[in-house]
Every structure is written in C-alpha cells, then in structure tokens.
Amino acid sequence: MSVTRLGAQTRQLIDAARHELRGDPASVEELRHCGARLEEPLRVALTGTLKAGKSTLLNALVGEEIAPTDATECTRVVTWFEQSATPRIDLTHDSGRRTRLPVHRDEGRLSLDLGTVTADRVERLQVGWPSALLGEFTLVDTPGTSSNSRDVSARTRALLLPEDRPCDVDAVVYLTRGTDGADVRLLDQLKTRVGTAAGPLGIVGVLSRADEVKGGHERTLDAARAAADDAGRRVQRSLLPVSGLLALRGRTLRQTEFDDLSVLAAVPDDALEPALRSVTRFTADNADLLLAARQRRDLLDCFGLFGIRFAVRLIRAGATDAPALARELTTHSGLDDLRRTLHLQFGQRSTELKAHSALRSLKAVLARTPSSASRSLSRAADRLLADTHVFRELRVLSGLRTSGLQLRDADVVLLERVLGGEGMSPHTRLGMPDDAAPEQISRVALTALRFWRSQAGRPAIDTATVQACACAARSCEALLAR
C-alpha cells in the first residue's frame, strides 16, 4: 500500500467515525485530535534512567540549549518541544487550565521556571521554539525512570506505557549508560509493546554519555563505540554510541570558548596532562595553565574534562578556528549517526508511524462507543494495521535494536538494509549502486528473496527470527513487484 493511500484511508476512517459519533462531543473532539495528528510532526520521546543525558542530547539535536539539564522542578515533568514561529512556554495544570509562562534566557540558555506551581500539579509543559528539526519531530523530554521519587518515574511510564489508552508518542529514543537491570528494564517493557495498542512503533537504543567510557581517558571515542558493540552483544542489543556533551558543544561552540581552548592547546603536555587528570588539579589556583581559574571553571562546566582534553587534541591536529572545531566535535560525538538513524527509520516513515498511532487512537474511541457501525469501522482499522507491510518492517527494525535474532552478524546487517534501515529506495535496500538497471535490481531481489525464504525455513530457530526473515522475504517480493 502506498504512503499516500494509507494516509488517505486513515483520514477517511476518522472522518467516518466523527460522523457516526457526531452526537458525542467528547468523542468527536478526541477524533479531531486523532485526525490532526496526521498533519503534525512525528512525536519522538527521549527516555532513559536518571542522568542518562536526555536533555543534553535533546539540546544537541535542536542546536540550542532549551531543555534544562540541572535538577530543577522542570526536569520532574514531561516536556514537549514543538516548532513555533516565536519562543513560547505553555503550562497545562492538572485541572486542565493553561498558563503562558514568561520566556527568559540566561547566558544563551532557555530558563524554564514553573513559578509557584509544583511538578505534581503539572499535566504538561509545552515549549515552542523556531527550529527546523522541530518541524520534522516533536521531541518529548521525560523524567528519569530510576528517580528516587516514584511519582517522577510514574510520569514517564504513564506516557510510554499507558494502561488505559494508546501511547501518545510515535517512536522512542532510549538512552542508557550501561546494560544493567535498571538501565534496560524499561526498554524490555517497551519492546513487548512495540506495535501494540499501548506502545510506540519505533525504538532506537543509544549508549549515552559515551565519552565517559573507561573514565573518559581514551584518546578517541573508538573505545566507546567498541564498548557499545560489546554491550549490544551482551544484552542482544544494537546501541548507537553518542556523547551528548560533545555534540552540544559542537552545535553551540562560542568564539570565546575556542579562544580559551586554544590557550590550553599551547600549554606544554608536561603541565597540561597532569592538570587534566582531575577536576581539583584543573581548577587549582596554582595550576600553570595560562588561563584564570574562572575561565577554567567555565570550560569545565561546558565541556567536562574529557571534552576539554578532546577539544585540545582536535585543535592541535588542525582545527584552527571555531567553525572547524565545532564540526570536528559534532562529527566525533556520534550525533550525525543518530540524526541519520532518526531520518532513515522515523523521518522517511513519518506518514506510516503517524497513521499507526492515529488508527490505534481511533480504535480506542470506537471501543468505548459500541455499535454495529463502530465495530465495522474498527474492523476496517484492523485491516489497515494488518495489511500494511511497512508496519511489520518497523516492528522488525525495532526488534533489531531491542532483541536478539538467531542470525549471523553479517546477515543482521543485510536484514536491516533490506527492511529499509539504510534507506527506502530499491537499490539501497539491496546494497546496489544508484545507477543499477531495473533488470539488475530484479535479479538481485530474486536472489535475496530465495535467501530469506531459506533462512525462515531453517529448523530449530525461534519465532522472532522466522518472522523477521519472512518479513525480509515479503520486502523482496515488493521490490520485484515494482
């Protein structure tokens, strides 16, 4: 089914339901929101345990410091960041009343202040900001799931794992600092709900704060990437390593910061290296680093010891001005890999993801208003959910990052590619050159179809692997049908 047809059929069902339930104002309003969701940017939640770096990564993605990263009342509530022509902050109270909060900036950072309202009285906090990224994705910053406050963790669970309604977000970026039980417990629960009425359709796992691997003393982030691969194998996951702090500094680097880092780059190693072994040594008044203690503390607040060490190394390697250093920091942070994954897995399928969410919400409304017409509309929604192959592709792609398959590593790479994980075009799915002729594409697609059918028919493999291979075979059939 084409994307255009899926969107049109979803809207037709919603319009038919609005007509059928026109005597129920509450249901009609829910269906209005359901239809509007098809036109909105994709909703992507950033979630994970406490101090996983969610807000820092969100700021890096947007390119401005608009999400609070310090422990304030605002970090205890779910905050929605949406595109807006001008900055705005709207607070929805638990009573339903909405309040427009003043917009303040402190040294370039957006300052969020709930005033006299406590976090437990906030239903939703919405921040509007002029950003190209927010035109494609509405980003949802969630409180840490391992918070000492049960109420704080419950807000995130209520958003992502609702008990009595469909999930409010289309996809999830899950940040973890490690692979222990606390870090992956919520991810396991999300995995079981992928594609269901109460779960998102897409999940991407991120090894966050990758610069802290091995204490942040590695000369590059290659060790962090290797650790992510090892961690992924240990818990049967594929995690993208990202240093949110390096990414943010790359997106927001100031000339004064570059100047101070350049001064440090001129300090001999025998003085600089010992000072960078601890915060105490680096900020000591007697440190012979050519920078005032205040300047060093400011750099430390922005970059951390690893970031300073890494930036100095980049400057010495040839990053001779602020734009060059910013590019290098962003490149090495892993942010580009994450943005590419968001685009390929979520952005290119935004219509399908939003249609999936809208159809689930439609079914929830129809279930509360039983009638022969409602049941007929619900069955039509079920057919769309069942017949749309791209939904199955997305479920398997999410499974690649949240569960192990009984396939060789090389075959998992092929599986991700053929399901559209690296791009939606036929030649990309088959790993062929852009100028491949149609007959070549057909020949390779037929070979791939036979391969995935044979993989699905292997004895003694689990159900998840059979379903994944069958899904890949169906994708190959679709390529041949083109």
DOPA-457027 format. One record per residue: x, y, z of N, C-alpha, C, CB in turn. Coordinates in steps of 0.1 Angstrom, whole numbers, plus 5000, padded with zeros to 4 digits. Glycine has a CB too. Example, Ala and Ser with C-alpha at 12.3 -4.5 7.8 and 13.67 -1.06 7.14 Angstrom:
# residues 2
513249435078512349555078513249675078511349555090 512849785071513749895071512950005079514149945057 
END
This chain:
# residues 482
500849885000500050005000500950125000499050005012 500650224991501450344991501150435003501150424978 502250515006502050605017500850705016503350685019 500750755003499650845001498250775004499650904987 498150654999496850585001496650555015496950454993 497750515023497550485037497050605045498850435043 497650725042497250845049495750875045498150955045 495450865033494050895028493050805035493950895013 493350675035492350585041492250605056492850435037 493350635062493250655077492350775079494650685083 492550885072491751005074490250975070492251125065 490050895060488650865057487950785069488550775044 488650695075488050625086487850725098489050515091 488750815101488550905112487350995109489850995114 487251045096486051125092484751055094486251185078 484750925090483550845091483150825105483750705084 484150805114483950795128483350925134485150745136 483851035130483351165135481951185131484251285130 481551135119480151145115479351055123480051125100 479850935125479050835133478850875147479750695132 479750935153479750975167479451125169481050935174 478751185159478551335160477751375172477951375147 476951285178476151315189476951315202475051225190 478251275202479051255214480251355213479651115215 480051485218481051585217482451545221480651715224 482551475233483851435238484551345228483751365251 483851245222484551155212484851225200483551035209 484051325195484251395183485551485185483151485180 485751535197486951615200488151525200486851685213 488051405206489251315205489551275191488851185213 488551255183488751215169489351335161487451175162 489051455165489651575158491151575161488951705163 491451555173492951545177493551435169493151535192 492851325168493351205161493751235147492351085162 492751305140493051345126494151455125491751405120 494151545135495251645134496651585136494951755145 496651475143497951415145498651375131497851285154 497851345121498351305108499151415102497251255099 498751545106499451655100500551715108498451765097 500751665120501751715130503051655127501351695144 504151715132505451645131505351515139506551735137 506251425136506351295143506751325158507451205136 506151245167506451265181507451165186505151245189 508651215190509651125194510051155208510951135185 509951055217510351075231511751035234509350995240 512451115242513851075247513651035261514851195245 514050905264513750855277514950765281512450775277 515050735294516050655300516150685315517450685293 517250635321517350645335517850785339518250545341 517850815352518250945357519750975353518150945372 519951095348521351135344521851065332522251125356 520951015324521350945311521751045301520250855306 521451175302521851275293520751305282523051225285 519551285286518451305277518351455273517051265283 518351545283518151685280519351735272518051765293 520551695275521751735268521651695253523051685275 521251575251521151525237520051595230520851375237 518951625236517851705230518351835226516651715239 519151905235519652035231520652025219520452095243 521451915219522351895208521651875195523251775211 520551805195519751775183519151905178518651675186 518651985187518052115183519052215179517152175194 520252215186521252305183521252435192521252355169 520352425203520252535212519952475226519252645208 520352545236520152495250518752545255521252545260 517752465252516352495255515752395265515452495243 516452285268515952185278516852195290515952045272 516252215302517152225314517852095317516252265326 519152115320519951995323520251985338521251995315 519952085346520252075360518952025367520652215366 519151985379518051925387517152035392518551835399 516152065384515152165389513752105388515152295379 512752175392511352125392510952095378510452235398 511452165368511052145354511552005349511652255345 512651955354513151825350512351705356514651805353 511351745364510551635370509251615362510251675384 509051695352507751685344508151645329506951815344 507151595322507251565308507151695301506151465303 508151725292508151855285508151825270509351935289 507251895263507151875248507751995241505651865244 508651965232509352075225508852075210510952055225 508152185207507452185194507952305186505952195196 507752305173508152415164507152525166508152375149 507752655167506952765169507652885162506652805184 506852985156507453095150508253185159506353185143 507753185172508453265182508553175195507753395185 509553205203509553125216508353135225510853155224 507953025230506753035240506852915249505453035232 506252935261506252825271504752815276507252845283 504152705275502752685280502752575290501852655268 502052605301501952515312500452475313502452565326 500152345312498852295314498752235328498452185304 497852285337497752245351496952115351497052355359 497052045362496251915363494751935363496651845376 494352065365492952095364492552125349492652215372 493452125340493152155326493352295322491752115323 493552385332493852525329495252545323493652615342 495352635313496652665307497152795310496452645291 498452805312499052935316500252955307499552935331 500453075301501553115293502653175303501153225282 503853105303504953145311505853245304505653025316 506553325311507453415305508653345300507953525315 509253395289510453335283511653415287510253325267 512553345294513853415298514953335293513853435313 516053405290517353335286518453375296517753365271 519253285300520353305309521653255303520053235323 522453355299523753325292523453235280524753265302 522453265272522153185260521253065262523353135254 521053025275520252905278518752955281520752825289 517852875276516452905279516252865294515452825270 515652955301515352935316513852895317515753065324 513652775322512252735325512052745340512052585320 510952815343510652835357509152815359511052975362 508752715367507352685369506652785379507152545375 507452875385506952975394506552905407505753045389 505352925411504852865424504152735422503852965430 504052685409503452555406504452445408502952555391 504052345416504952235418504752125407504652165432 505752045405505751945394504551855395507051865394 504051825407502951725408501651785403502851675422 501651925401500351985396500452015381500152115404 501451975374501651995360501151885352503152035357 500251905343499751795334500751785322498351825329 501151905317502051905305502752045304501251875292 504052045300504752165298505152155283506052175307 504752265276505052275261505952395258503752285253 507052365251507952475248507952485232509352445253 507552605227507552625213508852705210506352715209 509552655199510852715195511052715180512052635203 511552815174511852815160513052735157512052965155 512752615152513852515149513452425137514152425161 514352415127514052325116513752185120515152335105 514552135130514351995134512951975140515451955144 512552075148511252065154510052075144511052165165 510352105132509352105121509151955117509752195110 510251875119510151735115509751645126511451685109 510251675138509951595150509551685162511251515154 508551645169508251705182508951615192506651705185 509951675199510751605209510151615223512251655208 510051495229509451495243510551455253508251395243 510951545262511951515272511251455284512751645276 511651345289510951275300511851275313510551135296 511251265324512051255337512751115337511151265349 513851105345514550975346513650875352515750995354 513850745347512950635351513450575364512850535341 514750605368515250555381515250655392516650495379 514450755391514350865401514050805415513450975397 514550875425514150835439512750855442515050905449 512150955434510750985436509850895427510451125433 509050815433508150725425507250795416507350635434 506750915420505850995412506551045399505351115420 507851085400508551135389508751025378509951185393 509150905382509250795373507950755367509950675380 506850765375505550725370505050815359504550735382 505550945358505151025347505650975334505551175350 506850935334507450875322506750745318508950855324 506450665328505850535325504450555320505750445337 503750655325502350685321502350735306501750795330 503450805302503550855288503850735279504550955287 504750655282505250555273504550415274506750535275 504050385286503450255289502050275295504250165298 501150345288499850375294499050245295499050475285 498250245306497350125308496050135302497250105323 495550255300494150275296493950355283493350335307 494950375275494850455263496050425254494750605266 496050465241497150445232498350535237496750475218 499550495233500750565236500650705229501950485232 501150805235501050945230502150975220501051045241 503250895220504350915211504450815200505650925219 505050845189505150755178506450675178505150835165 507450725184508750655185509550695197509550685172 510550615201511250645213512750635210510850535224 513550725215515050715216515350685230515750845211 515850565233516150515246517550535249515650365248 517950615259519350635263519650555275519550785266 520750485275521250405286522750435288520950255284 523150435300524650455303525350325305524750535316 524550215305525150085307524149975303525650065321 524449855308523549745304523049665317524249645295 523049735328522549665340520949665340523049725353 520449605350518949585351518149715351518549505362 518649815359517949935359517950005346518550025370 519050005339519150075326518250015315520550075322 518049885315517349825304515949775307518249715299 515549785320514249725323513049795315513949745338 513149925315512049995307512149965292512150145309 513349945287513549915273512949775270515049915269 513049685279512449555278510949565277512949455289 510449645286508949665286508449725273508549745298 509249825268508849895256508849795244509750015253 509849705245509949605234508749525233511249515236 508149485244506949395244505749465238506749345257 505749605238504649675234504749735220504249785244 505949715213506149775200505049735191507549735195 504349825185503349795175501949765181503749695167 501849755194500549725201499749855203500749645214 498549835208497749955210498250045221496349905215 499150005229499650085240501150105239499350025254 501750095227503150115226503550185214503849975226 504750245213505250305201505550205190506550395204 505850255178506150165167507650155164505350205154 508350255169509850255166510650285178510150365155 511750215180512650235191514150235186512450125202 514850335190516350335188517050345201516750465179 518050255203518750255215520050335214519050105219 520450415224521650495224522450465236521250645223 523750445235524650435246525050585248525950345243 524450645258524650785260525950815269523450845267 526350935268527550985276528750895273527250985291 528850865260529850775255531250825258529750745240 531450955261532751005264533250955278532751155264 532250905286532650855300533050715300531450885309 533050645289533550505289535050505293533350445275 535350415303536650395308537150525314537650345297 536250595321536650715328536950835319537750685337 536650825306536850935298538350955295536351065304 539250855296540650875294541150815280541350805305 540150775272540550725259540950835250539450635253 541850815241542250925232541250955221543550885225 540350865218539250895209538050825214539650845194 536950845207535650775211535550635205534450855206 536650585198536550455193536350345203537850425185 536950375215536750275226535350275231537650315238 534650395230533250395234532450325224532750545235 532750335211532050265201532250115203532450305187 533450075206533749925208532949875220535249905210 532849965230532149925242530649915239532350025254 530149995230528749985226528449855219528350105218 529449815210529249695203529249575213530349675193 530249575223530249475233529049465241531549495242 528549585245527349595253526149545245527049735258 526149575233525049525224525049375223525049595211 526149315222526249175221525849105235527649125217 526249175246525949105259524449105262526749185270 523749215258522349215261521549205248521949345268 522149155238521449135225520849265220520449025226 521549365220521049495215522049565206520649585227 521649655198522549735190522349875195522249725174 523349935200523250075206524150165198523650065221 523650285196524450395190525150465200523550485181 526550475200527250545210527250695207528650495211 526850775216526750925214527250995226525250965211 528051095224528451185235527651315233530051215235 526551325241525651435240526451565243524551425249 527351565253528051685257528951735245528951655269 529751645239530551685228529651735216531351575222 528451675214527551715203527051855206526451615202 526651875219526052005222527152115221525552005237 528352085225529352195224529752215210530652145232 529652115201529852135187528852215181529952005180 527552205185526452285179526352425185525152205182 526952445197526852585203528152645206525952565216 529252605201530552655204530652805202531652585196 531152875212531353015211532853055208530953085225 533053175202534453215199535253225212534353345192 534653275223535453285235535953155240534653365246 535053055239535452915243536552865235534252825243 536452885222537552845213538852915216537252865198 538753045219540053115223540653055235539653265225 539853025246540352975258540952835256539252965269 540252755248540852615245542152625237539752535237 542252725228543452745220544652785230543252855210 544352855240545352895250545852765257544852995261 544952675261545252545267546052465257544052475272 545752465244546452385235547952425233545752395221 548252555237549552595237550352565249549652745235 549752505259550452475272551152345269549452455284 552452335274553152205272552552085279554652225277 552651975273552051845278552451825293552351735269 553651845296554051815309553351895320555551835311 552752015316551952085325550452065324552252235323 550052035311548552025308548051885312548352045294 548751775309548251645311548051615326549251545306 548951655335548651625349547451705354549951665358 547251825349546151915353544851855349546352055348 544851785338543551725332543251585338543651715317 543951545348543651415355542551425365544951365361 542251545370541151565380540651705379541651525394 539451725384538851855385539651945394537351845389 540051885405540751965416542052015410541051875428 542751935403544051985397543852095386544851865391 542752075378542552165367542152305372541452105358 541352305383540852435388541752495399539452415393 542852435403543652485413544252615410544852385416 544352705420544852835418546252845413544652925430 547052735417548452735413548752665401549252685425 547652625393547852555381548452645370546552485376 549552605364550252685354549652655340551852665355 548452715338547752675325547452795317546452605329 547952915320547853035312546453095312548353015298 545553035319544153075320543753105334543152975313 542953205337542453235350541553125355541653375351 541553105368540752995374539253005370540852995389 538753125369537353145365537153095350536953295366 538053115341537953075328538052915327539053135319 538852865335538952715336537752655341540152675344 537152715351535852655357534752665346535452735370 534652775339533652795329533852685318533752935322 535052655314535352555304534952415310536752545300 535252395322534852265328533352245329535452265343 532652355332531152345332530552305319530552475337 531252365308530652335295531152205288531052455286 532452175290533052065283533351935291534252105277 533551955304533951845312535451815309533151715310 536151735317537551705315537751645302538051625326 536951545298537151475286536951565274536151355284 535951655274535651745263536851845262534451815266 537351895273538551985272539751905265538952035285 539951795270541151715265540951685250541251575273 539751645247539451615233539551735224538051545232 538951845228539051975220540452015218538152085227 541252015229542652055228543351965217543352035241 543051835217543651745208543251775193543351595211 542051815192541551855178542151985173540051865178 542352075182542952205179544452175175542952305190 545152095182546552065179546651985166547151985190 545551915162545551835150545151915138544651715151 544752045140544452125128543152205128544552045116 542352195138541152275139541552415143540152205149 541852495134542452625136541452745139543352665125 540252715138539252825141537952755147538852905128 537052845152535952795159535052705150535152905165 534652745138533852655129534452525127533552725116 535752515125536452385122536352295135537852405118 536552355147536552275159535052235161536952365171 534052315159532652275160532352165152531752395157 532852165139532552055130533151925135533052085116 534451935140535151815145534451755157536551845148 534051845166533351795178532051725175533051915188 531251785166530051715162530251585155529251815153 531251585146531551455139531951345148532651485128 532751375158533251275167532251235178534551315174 531251315180530251295190529351175188529451415193 529151145175528151035171526851095168528050935182 526651235169525351295167524951275152525451445170 525851285143525451265129524851125127526651285120 525451025133524950885132523450875137525850785139 523250945148521950935154520951015145521951005168 521351125140520351205132520051125119521051345128 521051055114520850975102519850865105522150925096 520050805116519150695120517750745122519650625133 517550855129516250915131515650945117516351045139 516350995108515851025095515450905087516851105087 516350795087516050675079514950595085517350595079 514950575099513950485105512650555108514550425117 512750685111511550755115511050855105511750825129 512050945101511651055092511051005079512851145089 511750905073511250855060509950775061512350765053 509550745073508350665075507350745084508650535081 507450875084506650955093505150935090507051105092 504750925078503350905075502850775081503050915060 503650675079503250545084503150535099504150435079 504150595106504150605120502950675126505450665125 502650795120501550875124500250805121501551015118 500150735110498950665107498750555117499050605093 499850485121499650375131499150435144501050315133 499650545148499250605161497750645160500150725165 497450705148496050755146495050645146495950835133 495450535139494550415139494350355152495050315129 495350345160495250295174494350385182496650275180 494550515181493650605189492250595184494150755187 492050585171490650565166490050445172490750555150 490750335172490150205177489850225192491150095176 490650305200490350325214489050395216491450395221 488850495207487550575208486350485204487650705199 486550415193485450325189485050215199485750265175 486050165206485850065216484950115228487150015222 484950245230484150305241482750335237484750425246 482450325224481150355218480650245210481150485210 480350125216480050005208478650025200479849885217 478749995187477649985178478049915166477050135175 477049875158477449805146478349885137476149755138 478050015136478950095127480350115133478250235126 480350125146481750135153482550015151481550165168 481849895152482549775150483049755136481649655154 482249805127482649795112483849885110481449835103 483850005115485050095114486250045121484650235120 486049975132487249925139487849805131486749875153 486949725125487549615117488249675105486349525112 487849785099488549845088489849895093487649965082 489949955105491249995110492149875112491050075123 491549765117492449645119493049595106491549535125 492249605095492749565082493949645078491649565072 493749775080494949865076496149835084494550015078 495949815097497149785106497749645102496649775120 496949555098497449425095498049415080496349315096 497449495071497849475057499049565053496649505048 499349655061500449755058501849695061500249885065 502549655051503849585053504849675060504349535040 504749805058505749895064505649885079505650035059 504549855085504349845099505149725104502849825103 505149615096505849495100507349525099505549375091 507749595089509249635087509649715100509449715075 508849815104509249895115509349815128508250005117 508449715130508549635142509749545142507249535143 510149495130511349415130512649505132511449345116 512649625126513749715127513949755142513549835119 512849775149512849805163513449685171511549845169 513049565166513549435172515049415171512849325167 515549475160517049465158517749535169517449515144 517149635174517849715185517349685199517549865182 516349585199515849555213515849405216514549615214 516149325206516149175209517149105200514749125208 517548995204518548915196517848825186519448835205 518448805174517948715164518948605162517548795151 518548495158519448375156519948385141518648245158 520748495139521348515126522748555128520548625118 523648535118524948585118524948735118525748525107 526048795123526148935124526048995110527448985130 526648935100526648985086525248975081527548905077 524448875084523048865080522148965086522548725082 522449005099521649105105521849235098522049125120 523049265093523349385086522549385073524849405082 522449275066521649255054520249275056521949125047 519749215068518349225071517949375074518049145084 518749445081518449585084518349665071519449645093 519249635062519349705049518049675041520549675041 517749555039516649515030515249565036516549365028 515249585049513949635055513949785055513949595070 514949855049514849995047515550075058513450045047 516350005066517050075077518150165073517649975086 518650155060519650245055519050335044520850165050 517850325041517150405030516050325024518250445020 515150385018513950325013514050284998512750415014 514950334990515050304976515450154974516050394969 514950104962515249954959516749934959514649914946 517550014953519049984952519649994965519650084942 519150084974519750094987519449974996519250224995 518149924995517749815002518549684998516249785000 519049684986519749564981521249584980519249534967 521749704985523149734985523749744972523849624993 523049804962523449814949523849964945522449764939 524549984935524850124931523650204927525850124919 523650334928522550424925522050404910522850564927 523050374901522650364887522350224882523750424879 522050134892521749994888520549984879521549904901 520649904869519449894859518349814866519949824846 517149834861515949764867516149614867514749804860 516649564855516849414854517849364864517249374840 518949444867519849404877519249404891521049504877 518449504894517749514907516849394908516949644908 516049354898515149234899515949114901514349224885 517049094894517848974896518448964910519048974886 518949064916519449064930518249044939520249194933 517149114937515949094946515548954946514849194941 515548884935515048744934516048664942514948694920 517348684941518348614949518148634964519748654945 517848764967517648794982516348724987517548944984 515348724978514048664982514348514985513048674971 515048444977515348304979516148284992516048234967 517048374994517948365006517048375019519048465006 516248475020515448505032514348395034514848645031 513848345023512948235025513648105031512248195011 514848085026515547975031515947995046516847945023 516248115050516548145064515348125072517048295065 514148165067512948155075512548005077511748225068 513047925068512747775068513747695076512547725055 514747755082515747675089515147615101516947765093 515447495104514947425116515547485129515147275116 514747475140515247505153515647655155516447415157 514947745148515147885151513947935157515547965137 514048045165512948095173511948175164513448185184 510748195170509748255162510048395157508448265171 510748475166511148615162512048615150511848685174 512948515149513848515137513048465125515048415140 512148375126511348335115510548445110510348215119 509948525119509048635114509948745108508348695126 511148775113512048875107512448835093513248895116 512848705091513248655078512048665068513848515079 510848625073509648625064509348765060508448565072 509548865070509349005066510349055056509449095079 511549015057512549045047512148985033513948995051 511648865033511248805021510148885014510848655023 509148925023508049005018508549135012506949025029 509549195018510049325013510749294999511149385022 511349184997511949144984510849124974512849024986 509749064978508649044969508149184964507548964975 508049274973507549414970508549484960507449494982 509849454962510849514952510649454938512249494957 510349324938510149254925508849304919510149104927 507849334927506549374921506649514915505549374932 507649594919507849724913508349724899508849814921 
END
